[in-house]
C-alpha cells in the first residue's frame, strides 16, 4: 500500500451564476478601487489515504467527487495534485 495526498477543487460551471463570487467582486471593487474584476468562488478538499497504486487512488477520488462533493448539474471538479 502507498499513501496518497490529493487536492480536489470544486467550482461552479461557467454557465451557472455565482452569487458569492459576485458579492465578493462588488466588495473588492468598492474597497480597493479595482476595475473589471472577475471573481468565482470554489471549495478545495485535501485527502490523505492508502491505496494499492495511483490508478486505484485516482478512481477513488473521482468516485468521491462525483458522488459526494459535486452537484453534476451545477459544479465541476478538478484534481489539482496527487502525490505519493
VMD Tcl script that builds the backbone (N, CA, C; Angstrom):
set m [mol new atoms 252]
animate dup $m
set s [atomselect $m all]
$s set {name element resname resid chain x y z} {
  {N N UNK 1 A 0.839 -1.191 0.000}
  {CA C UNK 1 A 0.000 0.000 0.000}
  {C C UNK 1 A 0.878 1.246 0.000}
  {N N UNK 2 A 0.399 2.245 -0.689}
  {CA C UNK 2 A 1.069 3.539 -0.726}
  {C C UNK 2 A 0.111 4.579 -0.167}
  {N N UNK 3 A 0.656 5.637 0.409}
  {CA C UNK 3 A -0.164 6.739 0.917}
  {C C UNK 3 A -0.175 7.842 -0.133}
  {N N UNK 4 A -1.378 8.314 -0.453}
  {CA C UNK 4 A -1.550 9.368 -1.443}
  {C C UNK 4 A -2.137 10.604 -0.795}
  {N N UNK 5 A -1.645 11.758 -1.207}
  {CA C UNK 5 A -2.192 13.046 -0.807}
  {C C UNK 5 A -2.802 13.673 -2.060}
  {N N UNK 6 A -4.072 14.027 -1.970}
  {CA C UNK 6 A -4.796 14.509 -3.142}
  {C C UNK 6 A -5.505 15.809 -2.810}
  {N N UNK 7 A -5.462 16.758 -3.747}
  {CA C UNK 7 A -6.193 18.013 -3.610}
  {C C UNK 7 A -7.234 18.073 -4.723}
  {N N UNK 8 A -8.492 18.315 -4.336}
  {CA C UNK 8 A -9.599 18.406 -5.291}
  {C C UNK 8 A -10.224 19.790 -5.148}
  {N N UNK 9 A -10.457 20.456 -6.276}
  {CA C UNK 9 A -11.113 21.760 -6.290}
  {C C UNK 9 A -12.476 21.605 -6.942}
  {N N UNK 10 A -13.518 22.096 -6.276}
  {CA C UNK 10 A -14.882 22.064 -6.796}
  {C C UNK 10 A -15.313 23.501 -7.040}
  {N N UNK 11 A -15.835 23.762 -8.228}
  {CA C UNK 11 A -16.313 25.106 -8.535}
  {C C UNK 11 A -17.529 25.037 -9.443}
  {N N UNK 12 A -18.282 26.117 -9.463}
  {CA C UNK 12 A -19.468 26.180 -10.299}
  {C C UNK 12 A -19.079 26.125 -11.763}
  {N N UNK 13 A -19.934 25.521 -12.574}
  {CA C UNK 13 A -19.717 25.525 -14.016}
  {C C UNK 13 A -19.808 26.962 -14.512}
  {N N UNK 14 A -19.096 27.297 -15.585}
  {CA C UNK 14 A -19.106 28.682 -16.085}
  {C C UNK 14 A -20.509 29.212 -16.411}
  {N N UNK 15 A -21.411 28.343 -16.772}
  {CA C UNK 15 A -22.764 28.774 -17.140}
  {C C UNK 15 A -23.665 29.041 -15.940}
  {N N UNK 16 A -23.212 28.697 -14.735}
  {CA C UNK 16 A -24.017 28.854 -13.518}
  {C C UNK 16 A -23.643 30.172 -12.838}
  {N N UNK 17 A -24.638 31.020 -12.542}
  {CA C UNK 17 A -24.345 32.281 -11.842}
  {C C UNK 17 A -23.730 32.006 -10.464}
  {N N UNK 18 A -22.761 32.817 -10.093}
  {CA C UNK 18 A -22.048 32.659 -8.835}
  {C C UNK 18 A -22.356 33.855 -7.939}
  {N N UNK 19 A -23.370 33.747 -7.100}
  {CA C UNK 19 A -23.787 34.877 -6.260}
  {C C UNK 19 A -22.721 35.230 -5.218}
  {N N UNK 20 A -22.042 34.230 -4.668}
  {CA C UNK 20 A -20.967 34.515 -3.708}
  {C C UNK 20 A -19.814 35.238 -4.398}
  {N N UNK 21 A -19.463 34.776 -5.580}
  {CA C UNK 21 A -18.398 35.416 -6.344}
  {C C UNK 21 A -18.757 36.843 -6.717}
  {N N UNK 22 A -20.006 37.072 -7.097}
  {CA C UNK 22 A -20.454 38.414 -7.467}
  {C C UNK 22 A -20.431 39.344 -6.262}
  {N N UNK 23 A -20.867 38.852 -5.106}
  {CA C UNK 23 A -20.840 39.649 -3.885}
  {C C UNK 23 A -19.409 40.002 -3.492}
  {N N UNK 24 A -18.513 39.032 -3.563}
  {CA C UNK 24 A -17.105 39.274 -3.257}
  {C C UNK 24 A -16.505 40.280 -4.232}
  {N N UNK 25 A -16.829 40.132 -5.500}
  {CA C UNK 25 A -16.349 41.049 -6.547}
  {C C UNK 25 A -16.764 42.479 -6.234}
  {N N UNK 26 A -18.041 42.675 -5.898}
  {CA C UNK 26 A -18.538 44.015 -5.601}
  {C C UNK 26 A -17.842 44.616 -4.388}
  {N N UNK 27 A -17.596 43.805 -3.379}
  {CA C UNK 27 A -16.913 44.287 -2.170}
  {C C UNK 27 A -15.475 44.672 -2.476}
  {N N UNK 28 A -14.767 43.828 -3.192}
  {CA C UNK 28 A -13.367 44.121 -3.546}
  {C C UNK 28 A -13.288 45.389 -4.379}
  {N N UNK 29 A -14.166 45.507 -5.378}
  {CA C UNK 29 A -14.135 46.689 -6.244}
  {C C UNK 29 A -14.397 47.974 -5.457}
  {N N UNK 30 A -15.306 47.903 -4.475}
  {CA C UNK 30 A -15.620 49.117 -3.716}
  {C C UNK 30 A -14.540 49.450 -2.682}
  {N N UNK 31 A -13.935 48.447 -2.074}
  {CA C UNK 31 A -12.932 48.706 -1.044}
  {C C UNK 31 A -11.549 49.028 -1.597}
  {N N UNK 32 A -11.200 48.415 -2.721}
  {CA C UNK 32 A -9.840 48.551 -3.229}
  {C C UNK 32 A -9.763 49.228 -4.588}
  {N N UNK 33 A -10.871 49.775 -5.051}
  {CA C UNK 33 A -10.915 50.511 -6.315}
  {C C UNK 33 A -10.370 49.699 -7.488}
  {N N UNK 34 A -10.689 48.434 -7.507}
  {CA C UNK 34 A -10.295 47.544 -8.598}
  {C C UNK 34 A -11.392 47.593 -9.655}
  {N N UNK 35 A -10.998 47.608 -10.922}
  {CA C UNK 35 A -11.972 47.633 -12.001}
  {C C UNK 35 A -11.864 46.377 -12.848}
  {N N UNK 36 A -12.975 45.997 -13.461}
  {CA C UNK 36 A -13.023 44.848 -14.379}
  {C C UNK 36 A -12.561 43.551 -13.727}
  {N N UNK 37 A -12.926 43.367 -12.483}
  {CA C UNK 37 A -12.550 42.167 -11.731}
  {C C UNK 37 A -13.510 41.024 -12.040}
  {N N UNK 38 A -12.990 39.851 -12.225}
  {CA C UNK 38 A -13.797 38.640 -12.317}
  {C C UNK 38 A -13.509 37.816 -11.063}
  {N N UNK 39 A -14.554 37.316 -10.446}
  {CA C UNK 39 A -14.372 36.567 -9.207}
  {C C UNK 39 A -15.335 35.382 -9.188}
  {N N UNK 40 A -14.806 34.180 -9.059}
  {CA C UNK 40 A -15.605 32.960 -8.920}
  {C C UNK 40 A -15.153 32.274 -7.648}
  {N N UNK 41 A -16.087 31.740 -6.897}
  {CA C UNK 41 A -15.787 31.114 -5.621}
  {C C UNK 41 A -15.852 29.595 -5.775}
  {N N UNK 42 A -14.938 28.904 -5.140}
  {CA C UNK 42 A -14.934 27.444 -5.170}
  {C C UNK 42 A -14.529 26.895 -3.808}
  {N N UNK 43 A -14.434 25.590 -3.730}
  {CA C UNK 43 A -14.056 24.915 -2.496}
  {C C UNK 43 A -12.969 23.904 -2.812}
  {N N UNK 44 A -11.990 23.784 -1.937}
  {CA C UNK 44 A -10.977 22.754 -2.154}
  {C C UNK 44 A -10.969 21.786 -0.981}
  {N N UNK 45 A -10.590 20.553 -1.310}
  {CA C UNK 45 A -10.546 19.469 -0.340}
  {C C UNK 45 A -9.185 18.801 -0.424}
  {N N UNK 46 A -8.627 18.457 0.718}
  {CA C UNK 46 A -7.393 17.675 0.782}
  {C C UNK 46 A -7.715 16.314 1.382}
  {N N UNK 47 A -7.215 15.274 0.745}
  {CA C UNK 47 A -7.407 13.905 1.230}
  {C C UNK 47 A -6.048 13.240 1.376}
  {N N UNK 48 A -5.923 12.401 2.368}
  {CA C UNK 48 A -4.734 11.567 2.534}
  {C C UNK 48 A -5.230 10.175 2.871}
  {N N UNK 49 A -4.844 9.187 2.075}
  {CA C UNK 49 A -5.339 7.825 2.264}
  {C C UNK 49 A -4.392 6.827 1.625}
  {N N UNK 50 A -4.591 5.556 1.951}
  {CA C UNK 50 A -3.786 4.475 1.381}
  {C C UNK 50 A -4.535 3.809 0.233}
  {N N UNK 51 A -3.771 3.467 -0.809}
  {CA C UNK 51 A -4.309 2.721 -1.950}
  {C C UNK 51 A -3.194 1.854 -2.523}
  {N N UNK 52 A -3.592 0.843 -3.268}
  {CA C UNK 52 A -2.609 -0.078 -3.855}
  {C C UNK 52 A -1.690 0.630 -4.850}
  {N N UNK 53 A -2.273 1.521 -5.668}
  {CA C UNK 53 A -1.499 2.204 -6.700}
  {C C UNK 53 A -2.199 3.511 -7.084}
  {N N UNK 54 A -1.570 4.275 -7.971}
  {CA C UNK 54 A -2.098 5.577 -8.342}
  {C C UNK 54 A -3.439 5.474 -9.080}
  {N N UNK 55 A -3.607 4.454 -9.895}
  {CA C UNK 55 A -4.869 4.279 -10.622}
  {C C UNK 55 A -6.027 4.045 -9.647}
  {N N UNK 56 A -5.814 3.213 -8.639}
  {CA C UNK 56 A -6.852 2.977 -7.630}
  {C C UNK 56 A -7.152 4.252 -6.843}
  {N N UNK 57 A -6.107 4.990 -6.511}
  {CA C UNK 57 A -6.290 6.248 -5.779}
  {C C UNK 57 A -7.096 7.240 -6.607}
  {N N UNK 58 A -6.759 7.352 -7.873}
  {CA C UNK 58 A -7.475 8.260 -8.771}
  {C C UNK 58 A -8.943 7.862 -8.910}
  {N N UNK 59 A -9.198 6.584 -9.078}
  {CA C UNK 59 A -10.582 6.115 -9.194}
  {C C UNK 59 A -11.384 6.415 -7.937}
  {N N UNK 60 A -10.776 6.235 -6.772}
  {CA C UNK 60 A -11.467 6.522 -5.516}
  {C C UNK 60 A -11.800 8.007 -5.405}
  {N N UNK 61 A -10.834 8.862 -5.720}
  {CA C UNK 61 A -11.060 10.313 -5.616}
  {C C UNK 61 A -12.147 10.756 -6.599}
  {N N UNK 62 A -12.138 10.219 -7.802}
  {CA C UNK 62 A -13.185 10.566 -8.775}
  {C C UNK 62 A -14.560 10.145 -8.264}
  {N N UNK 63 A -14.642 8.962 -7.683}
  {CA C UNK 63 A -15.918 8.483 -7.149}
  {C C UNK 63 A -16.405 9.379 -6.016}
  {N N UNK 64 A -15.497 9.745 -5.117}
  {CA C UNK 64 A -15.854 10.652 -4.021}
  {C C UNK 64 A -16.356 11.985 -4.581}
  {N N UNK 65 A -15.630 12.524 -5.541}
  {CA C UNK 65 A -16.009 13.823 -6.113}
  {C C UNK 65 A -17.363 13.763 -6.811}
  {N N UNK 66 A -17.587 12.742 -7.632}
  {CA C UNK 66 A -18.868 12.604 -8.343}
  {C C UNK 66 A -20.034 12.378 -7.385}
  {N N UNK 67 A -19.839 11.523 -6.389}
  {CA C UNK 67 A -20.959 11.107 -5.547}
  {C C UNK 67 A -21.196 11.989 -4.325}
  {N N UNK 68 A -20.146 12.647 -3.820}
  {CA C UNK 68 A -20.302 13.398 -2.576}
  {C C UNK 68 A -20.004 14.889 -2.667}
  {N N UNK 69 A -19.044 15.284 -3.478}
  {CA C UNK 69 A -18.572 16.660 -3.433}
  {C C UNK 69 A -19.260 17.604 -4.406}
  {N N UNK 70 A -19.775 17.076 -5.511}
  {CA C UNK 70 A -20.312 17.956 -6.547}
  {C C UNK 70 A -21.769 17.678 -6.869}
  {N N UNK 71 A -22.420 18.709 -7.346}
  {CA C UNK 71 A -23.734 18.596 -7.967}
  {C C UNK 71 A -23.457 18.589 -9.470}
  {N N UNK 72 A -23.674 17.470 -10.126}
  {CA C UNK 72 A -23.266 17.320 -11.525}
  {C C UNK 72 A -23.899 18.325 -12.469}
  {N N UNK 73 A -25.012 18.922 -12.074}
  {CA C UNK 73 A -25.698 19.878 -12.939}
  {C C UNK 73 A -25.114 21.281 -12.815}
  {N N UNK 74 A -24.495 21.587 -11.682}
  {CA C UNK 74 A -24.034 22.953 -11.436}
  {C C UNK 74 A -22.532 23.079 -11.208}
  {N N UNK 75 A -21.856 21.984 -10.868}
  {CA C UNK 75 A -20.457 22.085 -10.473}
  {C C UNK 75 A -19.561 21.117 -11.234}
  {N N UNK 76 A -18.312 21.512 -11.356}
  {CA C UNK 76 A -17.255 20.668 -11.905}
  {C C UNK 76 A -16.211 20.478 -10.815}
  {N N UNK 77 A -15.398 19.446 -10.972}
  {CA C UNK 77 A -14.268 19.285 -10.053}
  {C C UNK 77 A -13.009 19.077 -10.864}
  {N N UNK 78 A -11.901 19.377 -10.203}
  {CA C UNK 78 A -10.595 19.226 -10.822}
  {C C UNK 78 A -9.655 18.648 -9.774}
  {N N UNK 79 A -8.936 17.615 -10.140}
  {CA C UNK 79 A -7.925 17.054 -9.245}
  {C C UNK 79 A -6.652 17.833 -9.518}
  {N N UNK 80 A -6.251 18.642 -8.536}
  {CA C UNK 80 A -5.128 19.548 -8.729}
  {C C UNK 80 A -3.779 18.894 -8.483}
  {N N UNK 81 A -3.738 17.944 -7.564}
  {CA C UNK 81 A -2.476 17.268 -7.298}
  {C C UNK 81 A -2.736 15.900 -6.689}
  {N N UNK 82 A -1.823 15.000 -6.984}
  {CA C UNK 82 A -1.871 13.661 -6.403}
  {C C UNK 82 A -0.426 13.232 -6.188}
  {N N UNK 83 A -0.037 13.146 -4.938}
  {CA C UNK 83 A 1.342 12.808 -4.613}
  {C C UNK 83 A 1.396 11.556 -3.745}
  {N N UNK 84 A 2.417 10.772 -3.964}
  {CA C UNK 84 A 2.647 9.583 -3.110}
  {C C UNK 84 A 3.444 10.002 -1.904}
}
mol reanalyze $m
mol bondsrecalc $m
mol representation Tube
mol addrep $m
